[in-house]
Amino acid sequence: MTNRVASASAPLTACEFFAGGGLAGLGLSSGRAGFGTVFANDIDPMKARAFRANHAGTLLAEGDVWDLTPAEIPGTPDLCWASSPCQDVSLAGARGGLKAVRSGAFWGFWKLMQGLDLEGRAPRIIVIENVAGLLTSGEGADFEAVCAAMVEAGYRVGALEMDAALWLPQSRPRLFVIAMREVEGPTVATPSGPFHTPRLIAAHARLSESVRANWAWWALTPPPRRNLDLSTVLEARVPVFTRAQTKALLAMLSPLHRARLDAVLASGERRVGAAFRRVRTLDGVKHQRLELRFDGLGGCLRTPSGGSSRQYVLICDKGRASMRRLTGREAARLMGVSDDYRLPTSESAALKLMGDAVAVPVVEALTRQLFEPALGVTDDGAVAA
Ligand SMILES: C[S@@+](CC[C@H](N)C(=O)[O-])C[C@H]1O[C@@H](n2cnc3c(N)ncnc32)[C@H](O)[C@@H]1O
C-alpha cells in the first residue's frame, strides 16, 4: 500500500489546519483528481517536523492558528480541513467545551475563514474533524455554535459519524462536520445508513431552526466488508516483554477481562489481541487497569498526556501469552498510512503523531464520494469547468 501524495499543481487545492503529520492531506490527495495541499499549519514542533519530512512541497506555517493571517494563504483553496483539538470536547476528557482555551483554537481557524471570505477567497468546502463528544458537549451548544457559524457564512452544513473500523482494524469513531457553499455533494432526504448515527440524529434535533433549515444529510456508502484484522498490521521480530513483565501487566486485568484471556488460552489457538492500560477510578480510588479485546480490532489509538495509558499487543499461542508494546509503524498502519511514510525516530513521538491523526481511508471515502462529486470531478479524474 502506498498513499499517493498529490502535488501542489493538482487540479484541486486544499489547506490543512491542525495538520499534525498531514494525514488528512494523504486522504484528500487519493481521490480521482486528488487535492494538492497548498498550505498547512500546526503549533507543535514535532508534528511540524513530521509534516515537512512527508510533504516537502507544501507550505507549512508552524505556530498558533490565531497568529495566522489570510495573506499567508495562497489563492482560493477549494477545501479547508480543520482537525481542531478535541481535548475539551472529548467524552474521555473534561468537558470544558469549545469555550475552553485549546478547543477555542477552532475560532482561530474560523477567523481565517472569515478573512478569506472578505477577500472573495472563501473555500467552497470546509471540513471539521472532531470527536463525537462535540455532539453533546455544552449540552449541544458547541455543535450548534460550529454549525451556526457555517450557516451564517452561507454554507449548507451536515455531519457524519464515521468509525475507521469499517476500513481498518482500529475502532476510531470520529465526527466530520462538512459545509458546502456554491456547490453541493450528494445527499439523502432523511438520515440513513451507518454514518447518520442515533447520536447524530438526536444532536440534529436539538439544533436551532435556522441551522436545520440549511442542513444536509450527506450521502455516503460504506465500504465492502473489511478483510484486515489486527494481526495483519503487526511488524515481525518485535521483542516481547519478559515473563515477569507480562505477569505484572496481566495482574491488572479485571475479573471479566481475565476470564476473556483464560478462554483464549484454554483454546490453545493462536490469537492476537489488543491491550490497553489505563487508570480507572473505583469508589474514589485510582487503579491501573489492563483492558483486552480479541475482536480483531486495535482499540482507538490515543495520545496519553500523563504517560499512564499505553497500547500493547497480546499474542496467545498454544496456551501461552506474550506481550509487547504496539510500535509506531503498527500505529501508522492502523491509521491506513503506507510504510513509506517517514515516522519520527522516537517511538513515543511516532505513537503521539499517529494517536492524534485522522484515518486516511476515511478521508479518502469522503473525498471520492462527497468532495470530488461536489466540485465536478468526473470518473476519469477530470474537473468539469
Ligand atoms: C487532533 S490533532 C490533528 C492531527 C491531524 N489531523 C493528523 O492527521 O495528524 C490536532 C492538532 O492541532 C494542533 N494544535 C493545537 N492547538 C493549535 C493551535 N492553537 N494552533 C495550531 N495548531 C494547533 C496540535 O499540535 C495537533 O497536531
The ligand as a MOL file (V3000), in Angstrom:
LIG
                    3D

  0  0  0     0  0            999 V3000
M  V30 BEGIN CTAB
M  V30 COUNTS 27 29 0 0 0
M  V30 BEGIN ATOM
M  V30 1 C -6.2640 16.1090 16.5870 0
M  V30 2 S -4.6900 16.6660 16.0810 0 CHG=1
M  V30 3 C -4.8850 16.6450 14.3240 0
M  V30 4 C -3.9230 15.7610 13.6080 0
M  V30 5 C -4.0230 15.6600 12.1110 0
M  V30 6 N -5.3590 15.6050 11.5900 0
M  V30 7 C -3.2700 14.4330 11.6180 0
M  V30 8 O -3.8390 13.6590 10.8690 0
M  V30 9 O -2.1300 14.2160 12.0140 0 CHG=-1
M  V30 10 C -4.7870 18.3700 16.4800 0
M  V30 11 C -3.5640 19.1660 16.1000 0
M  V30 12 O -3.8060 20.5410 16.4000 0
M  V30 13 C -2.5710 21.1450 16.7700 0
M  V30 14 N -2.8970 22.3980 17.5090 0
M  V30 15 C -3.4040 22.5230 18.7480 0
M  V30 16 N -3.6200 23.8110 19.0620 0
M  V30 17 C -3.2290 24.5410 17.9860 0
M  V30 18 C -3.1860 25.9260 17.7020 0
M  V30 19 N -3.6000 26.8070 18.5920 0
M  V30 20 N -2.7170 26.3250 16.5080 0
M  V30 21 C -2.2860 25.4100 15.5900 0
M  V30 22 N -2.2930 24.0800 15.8080 0
M  V30 23 C -2.7600 23.6370 16.9780 0
M  V30 24 C -1.8790 20.0620 17.5940 0
M  V30 25 O -0.4800 20.2460 17.6190 0
M  V30 26 C -2.3120 18.7830 16.8640 0
M  V30 27 O -1.3270 18.3430 15.9550 0
M  V30 END ATOM
M  V30 BEGIN BOND
M  V30 1 1 1 2
M  V30 2 1 2 3
M  V30 3 1 2 10
M  V30 4 1 3 4
M  V30 5 1 4 5
M  V30 6 1 5 6
M  V30 7 1 5 7
M  V30 8 2 7 8
M  V30 9 1 7 9
M  V30 10 1 10 11
M  V30 11 1 11 12
M  V30 12 1 11 26
M  V30 13 1 12 13
M  V30 14 1 13 14
M  V30 15 1 13 24
M  V30 16 1 14 15
M  V30 17 1 14 23
M  V30 18 2 15 16
M  V30 19 1 16 17
M  V30 20 1 17 18
M  V30 21 2 17 23
M  V30 22 1 18 19
M  V30 23 2 18 20
M  V30 24 1 20 21
M  V30 25 2 21 22
M  V30 26 1 22 23
M  V30 27 1 24 25
M  V30 28 1 24 26
M  V30 29 1 26 27
M  V30 END BOND
M  V30 END CTAB
M  END
